[in-house]
Amino acid sequence: NKSIQQIQTDNEIIKKDLNDKEKQLTPNYEKIIKELKESYQNDQKEIEQQKQSIHVNSFSSYTSSTHTVNFQTFRSSSKLINTFNGHTRIVNSIDYSTFDDHQLICSGSYDNTVRVWNVNTNKRIKLFSGHSDIVSCVKFSSYHYHHHRRNVICSSSHDKIIRFWYIKDNQQFQIFNEHNGSINGIAFFDI
């Protein structure tokens, strides 16, 4: 049997060893924590840059494919040009086009509507209200313009329907309604 004195001595030796090891490891822990914080901050910066890149891609999709946009330069030198008021809820999607020498913007919103705006006059020229849920995407149809010389807007919605609208006639002319869920995007490809 060990004496109490021996047990206390052994405990003191163990405590000293633990303190020495802790002193050796503490700088490593602090270094690891510092590296993790720096890595986290770098990840946050990268995420922010990716978000800006997404904005660039969104903006670039409305410009000619021969142009490039430096988002930092665009953001720092840009100023508000136009405001189009009319939607009663969040605007999800916009698209830009030129028809018959008129610059137009179409917009789709949480208010379930599609609106068409004349950029030169800042006025709404059309309102389409056939969707029963959030309009998630709007696009001017390059297909209908190039093949039929018709100015058409296509809209998709959480109501699971894609609708085509003649701008000039102010009417819906085609519906695709066999989706099983929300439709969040539209693209036209020239073949």
C-alpha positions in Angstrom: 0.0 0.0 0.0 1.1 3.4 -0.9 1.3 6.0 1.8 -0.7 9.1 1.6 2.6 11.0 1.3 3.5 9.0 -1.8 0.1 9.6 -3.4 0.3 13.3 -2.8 3.8 13.4 -4.3 2.6 11.4 -7.3 -0.3 13.8 -7.7 2.0 16.8 -7.6 4.2 15.2 -10.3 1.2 14.6 -12.5 -0.1 18.1 -12.0 3.3 19.5 -12.9 3.5 17.3 -16.0 0.0 18.4 -17.0 0.8 22.1 -16.5 4.0 21.8 -18.6 2.1 20.0 -21.4 -0.6 22.7 -21.2 2.0 25.4 -21.5 3.4 23.7 -24.6 0.0 23.2 -26.2 -1.6 26.6 -25.5 0.4 28.5 -28.2 -0.6 25.7 -30.7 -4.3 26.1 -29.7 -4.1 29.8 -30.0 -2.4 29.5 -33.4 -5.1 27.0 -34.6 -7.9 29.3 -33.4 -6.3 32.3 -35.1 -5.9 30.3 -38.4 -9.5 29.1 -38.2 -10.7 32.7 -37.7 -8.7 33.9 -40.7 -9.9 31.0 -42.8 -13.5 31.8 -41.8 -13.0 35.5 -42.7 -11.4 34.5 -46.1 -14.4 32.2 -46.7 -16.8 35.1 -46.0 -14.9 37.3 -48.4 -15.0 34.6 -51.0 -18.8 34.1 -50.5 -19.3 37.9 -50.9 -17.2 37.9 -54.1 -19.3 35.0 -55.4 -22.5 36.9 -54.6 -21.1 39.9 -56.5 -20.2 37.6 -59.3 -23.8 36.3 -59.4 -25.0 39.9 -59.7 -22.5 40.4 -62.5 -23.8 37.4 -64.3 -27.4 38.6 -63.8 -26.5 42.0 -65.1 -24.5 40.6 -68.0 -27.4 38.5 -69.1 -29.2 41.7 -70.1 -26.3 43.0 -72.1 -24.7 41.9 -75.4 -22.5 38.9 -75.1 -19.6 40.9 -76.6 -19.5 43.2 -73.5 -18.0 42.4 -70.1 -18.9 44.1 -66.9 -16.5 44.8 -64.1 -18.9 44.8 -61.2 -16.7 46.7 -58.8 -16.3 49.5 -61.3 -19.9 49.4 -62.1 -21.0 49.4 -58.5 -18.7 52.3 -57.4 -19.4 54.5 -60.4 -23.1 53.7 -60.9 -26.0 55.9 -60.0 -29.7 55.5 -60.0 -31.1 56.1 -63.5 -34.8 55.1 -63.3 -37.3 53.8 -60.8 -40.4 52.0 -61.9 -43.1 52.1 -59.3 -46.2 49.9 -59.4 -45.7 46.4 -58.0 -47.1 46.0 -54.5 -44.7 43.3 -53.4 -41.1 42.1 -54.1 -39.9 42.1 -57.7 -38.4 38.7 -58.5 -37.3 39.1 -62.0 -36.7 41.6 -64.7 -35.6 41.5 -68.4 -34.7 44.1 -70.9 -35.3 44.4 -74.6 -35.7 46.8 -77.5 -38.8 46.6 -79.8 -39.6 49.1 -82.5 -37.0 51.6 -81.2 -38.6 51.4 -77.7 -36.5 50.3 -74.7 -38.6 48.0 -72.5 -38.3 46.3 -69.2 -40.6 43.6 -68.0 -40.9 42.6 -64.4 -42.5 39.8 -62.4 -43.4 40.0 -58.7 -44.7 38.4 -55.6 -47.9 40.4 -56.3 -48.6 37.7 -59.1 -48.3 40.2 -61.9 -46.2 40.8 -64.9 -45.6 44.5 -65.9 -44.0 46.1 -68.9 -42.3 49.5 -68.6 -41.1 52.0 -71.2 -37.6 52.9 -70.2 -37.7 56.3 -72.0 -40.9 57.5 -70.3 -40.7 55.6 -67.0 -44.3 54.5 -67.5 -46.0 51.2 -67.2 -47.4 50.3 -70.6 -48.8 46.8 -69.9 -50.1 44.8 -66.9 -50.7 41.0 -67.1 -52.4 39.4 -64.2 -53.1 35.8 -65.1 -51.0 34.1 -62.5 -52.5 33.0 -59.2 -49.2 32.9 -57.3 -45.8 34.5 -57.2 -44.2 35.3 -60.6 -40.7 33.9 -60.4 -39.3 34.7 -63.8 -40.0 36.9 -66.8 -38.3 36.9 -70.2 -38.8 38.6 -73.5 -39.1 35.8 -76.1 -36.3 36.1 -78.6 -37.8 33.1 -80.4 -41.1 34.8 -81.1 -39.5 38.0 -82.1 -37.0 36.4 -84.6 -39.3 33.8 -86.0 -42.7 35.6 -86.0 -41.9 39.3 -85.5 -44.1 39.2 -82.4 -43.2 41.0 -79.1 -43.9 38.3 -76.5 -43.2 38.0 -72.8 -42.9 34.6 -71.2 -43.6 34.3 -67.4 -43.3 31.4 -65.0 -44.8 31.1 -61.6 -45.2 29.2 -58.3 -48.7 28.4 -59.7 -46.9 25.8 -61.8 -47.8 27.5 -65.1 -45.8 29.1 -67.9 -47.7 31.9 -69.7 -47.0 33.7 -73.0 -48.3 37.2 -73.5 -48.5 39.3 -76.7 -47.4 42.7 -75.7 -49.1 44.6 -78.5 -52.5 42.8 -78.1 -52.3 42.8 -74.3 -53.4 39.2 -74.2 -52.2 35.7 -73.1 -52.0 33.3 -76.0 -50.3 30.2 -74.8 -50.1 28.2 -71.5 -47.9 25.3 -70.4 -49.5 23.9 -67.2 -48.2 20.3 -66.7 -45.5 21.0 -64.2 -45.8 19.5 -60.8 -44.1 22.3 -58.9 -43.0 25.9 -59.0 -41.2 27.1 -62.2 -38.3 29.3 -61.2 -36.6 30.0 -64.5 -37.0 30.4 -68.3 -34.4 30.4 -71.1 -34.7 30.7 -74.9 -32.1 29.2 -77.1 -31.7 30.0 -80.8 -31.2 26.9 -82.8 
